[in-house]
Amino acid sequence: MEITLYTSNCPKCKILKAKLDDKKINYNVCDDTNIMTEKGITSLPVLEIDGEMKTFRFAVDWVNEQE
């Protein structure tokens, strides 16, 4: 599974990062605004899971469902 956290290190980004770390989920971090713009990301954080983009609320729900 390929997971990337797109972040600007804002408070919500830090919450999502902490949740991923707490669940010991392996992920990559991208803070490159050019890449985010190319992908059409307009608000952060976004979690990309195997090519599927999830906004903060849906990303948190996904993380919470992981064992």
C-alpha positions as CSV (number, residue, x, y, z in Angstrom):
1,M,0.0,0.0,0.0
2,E,1.4,3.4,-1.0
3,I,0.5,6.3,1.3
4,T,1.5,9.9,1.0
5,L,0.7,12.7,3.4
6,Y,0.5,16.1,1.7
7,T,1.1,18.7,4.4
8,S,2.0,22.2,5.2
9,N,2.6,21.3,8.9
10,C,-0.6,23.2,9.9
11,P,-2.4,22.1,13.1
12,K,-4.7,19.7,11.1
13,C,-1.7,18.3,9.3
14,K,0.0,17.6,12.6
15,I,-3.1,15.8,14.0
16,L,-3.2,13.5,11.0
17,K,0.5,12.8,11.1
18,A,0.2,12.0,14.8
19,K,-2.7,9.6,14.1
20,L,-0.7,7.9,11.4
21,D,2.3,7.5,13.7
22,D,0.1,6.2,16.6
23,K,-1.2,3.5,14.3
24,K,2.3,2.8,13.1
25,I,1.2,3.3,9.4
26,N,4.1,3.7,7.0
27,Y,3.7,6.8,4.8
28,N,5.7,9.3,2.8
29,V,5.5,13.0,3.4
30,C,5.2,15.6,0.7
31,D,5.4,19.3,1.4
32,D,6.3,20.4,-2.1
33,T,3.6,22.9,-3.2
34,N,4.4,22.4,-6.9
35,I,3.5,18.7,-6.7
36,M,0.4,19.5,-4.7
37,T,-0.7,22.0,-7.3
38,E,-0.1,19.5,-10.1
39,K,-2.3,17.0,-8.3
40,G,-5.1,19.6,-7.9
41,I,-4.8,19.8,-4.1
42,T,-6.4,23.0,-2.8
43,S,-6.6,22.4,1.0
44,L,-4.5,20.5,3.4
45,P,-3.9,17.9,4.7
46,V,-4.6,15.3,2.1
47,L,-3.8,11.7,2.4
48,E,-3.3,9.7,-0.8
49,I,-3.8,6.0,-0.4
50,D,-3.0,4.0,-3.5
51,G,-3.9,6.9,-5.7
52,E,-7.1,7.8,-3.9
53,M,-7.1,11.3,-2.3
54,K,-8.8,11.7,1.0
55,T,-9.4,15.1,2.7
56,F,-8.8,15.5,6.4
57,R,-12.1,14.2,7.7
58,F,-12.1,11.1,5.5
59,A,-8.4,10.6,6.1
60,V,-8.9,10.6,9.9
61,D,-11.8,8.1,9.5
62,W,-9.6,5.8,7.3
63,V,-6.8,5.9,9.9
64,N,-9.2,5.2,12.7
65,E,-10.4,2.1,10.9
66,Q,-6.9,0.6,10.6
67,E,-5.9,-2.1,13.0
